[in-house]
Amino acid sequence: MAKRTRYPGRPGSPRPAGSRPTPGGGSGSPGASAPRGGLTEAEIARAAEIEAELQARERAAIADNARRRARTRGAEAAGSAGVIADAGTPLSVRAAHEYAYVARDVKRIGLTAIVMFAILGGLWVLVNIGGVGLP
């Protein structure tokens, strides 16, 4: 005996020929009810209106976000030490702004090393050439 399942066929298997919906959407008269599980012409028109409204809102939000970013960049250029947070900028530009403190620290370390070697060189000259500290 074959195993019984809740569904008539496997997910990937083709449907029997009689169970496919017709491409025309039913009776063909405008505003008429579509076959079971389908949409009427009025519902399709309303969905198109809602989609157009949502796209208009999305475009307005994108434009508002672009204006806000432009104002933020203007403030940064005016002397503010802000960080570029735009996801569209290249990683190297974002890294240059985010890790500016690393560059400052490396410069300070280099300066400290130069000063320490200068002191060490001066002491070497005093001890070996000047004879300071010898009995």
C-alpha positions in Angstrom: 0.0 0.0 0.0 1.3 3.5 -0.9 2.0 6.1 1.7 -0.8 8.6 2.0 0.1 12.3 2.0 -1.8 15.4 2.7 -0.9 17.0 -0.6 -1.8 15.6 -4.1 1.8 15.7 -5.4 5.4 16.5 -4.6 6.4 20.2 -4.7 8.5 19.8 -7.9 6.1 17.5 -9.8 3.8 18.8 -12.5 0.1 19.2 -11.9 -2.5 17.1 -13.6 -3.8 18.7 -16.8 -7.2 19.5 -15.4 -6.1 21.4 -12.4 -4.2 24.2 -14.1 -5.8 27.7 -14.1 -6.4 29.3 -17.5 -4.2 32.2 -18.4 -7.1 34.5 -19.3 -8.2 34.6 -15.7 -11.7 33.2 -16.0 -14.8 34.5 -17.7 -13.2 37.4 -19.4 -15.7 40.1 -18.4 -14.2 43.1 -16.6 -15.0 43.3 -12.9 -16.2 39.7 -12.9 -15.0 37.4 -10.2 -11.9 35.4 -11.1 -11.8 31.7 -10.6 -11.2 30.4 -7.1 -8.0 31.9 -5.6 -7.7 34.6 -8.4 -8.1 38.4 -8.3 -10.7 40.6 -9.9 -9.8 43.4 -12.2 -10.8 45.9 -9.6 -8.5 44.3 -7.0 -5.6 44.3 -9.6 -6.2 48.0 -10.3 -6.3 48.9 -6.6 -3.1 46.9 -6.1 -1.4 48.9 -8.9 -2.6 52.2 -7.3 -1.2 51.2 -3.9 2.1 50.1 -5.5 2.5 53.4 -7.3 1.8 55.3 -4.1 4.4 53.2 -2.2 7.0 53.8 -4.9 6.3 57.6 -4.7 6.8 57.5 -1.0 10.0 55.5 -1.3 11.4 58.0 -3.9 10.5 60.9 -1.6 12.3 59.2 1.3 15.4 58.5 -0.8 15.5 62.1 -1.9 15.1 63.3 1.7 17.9 61.0 2.8 20.1 62.3 0.1 19.4 65.9 1.1 20.2 65.1 4.7 23.5 63.5 3.8 24.4 66.5 1.7 23.8 68.8 4.6 25.9 66.5 6.9 28.7 66.5 4.4 28.5 70.3 4.2 28.8 70.5 8.0 31.8 68.2 7.9 33.5 70.3 5.3 32.9 73.4 7.4 35.2 72.1 10.1 33.3 69.5 12.0 35.3 66.3 12.7 32.5 63.9 11.7 32.9 60.5 10.1 31.5 59.7 6.7 28.7 57.2 7.4 27.5 56.8 3.8 27.5 53.1 2.8 28.2 54.1 -0.8 31.6 55.5 -0.2 34.6 53.2 -0.9 36.1 51.3 2.0 39.4 53.1 1.7 37.8 56.5 2.2 35.7 55.3 5.2 38.8 53.6 6.7 40.9 56.8 6.2 38.3 58.8 8.2 37.6 56.1 10.8 41.3 55.3 11.5 42.7 58.9 11.4 43.6 58.4 15.1 45.9 55.5 14.0 47.8 57.7 11.7 48.2 60.3 14.4 49.5 57.7 16.9 52.0 56.3 14.3 53.3 59.9 13.8 53.6 60.4 17.5 55.4 57.1 17.9 57.8 58.0 15.1 58.5 61.4 16.7 59.1 59.8 20.0 61.6 57.3 18.4 63.5 60.1 16.7 63.7 62.1 20.0 64.9 59.0 21.9 67.6 58.2 19.3 68.7 61.8 19.4 69.1 61.7 23.2 70.9 58.3 22.9 73.3 59.8 20.2 74.0 62.8 22.4 74.8 60.7 25.4 77.1 58.5 23.2 78.9 61.6 22.1 79.3 62.9 25.7 80.6 59.6 27.0 82.8 58.4 24.2 84.1 61.6 22.6 83.8 64.1 25.5 85.0 61.7 28.2 82.3 62.6 30.6 81.8 60.0 33.3 85.2 58.4 33.0 87.4 58.3 36.1 
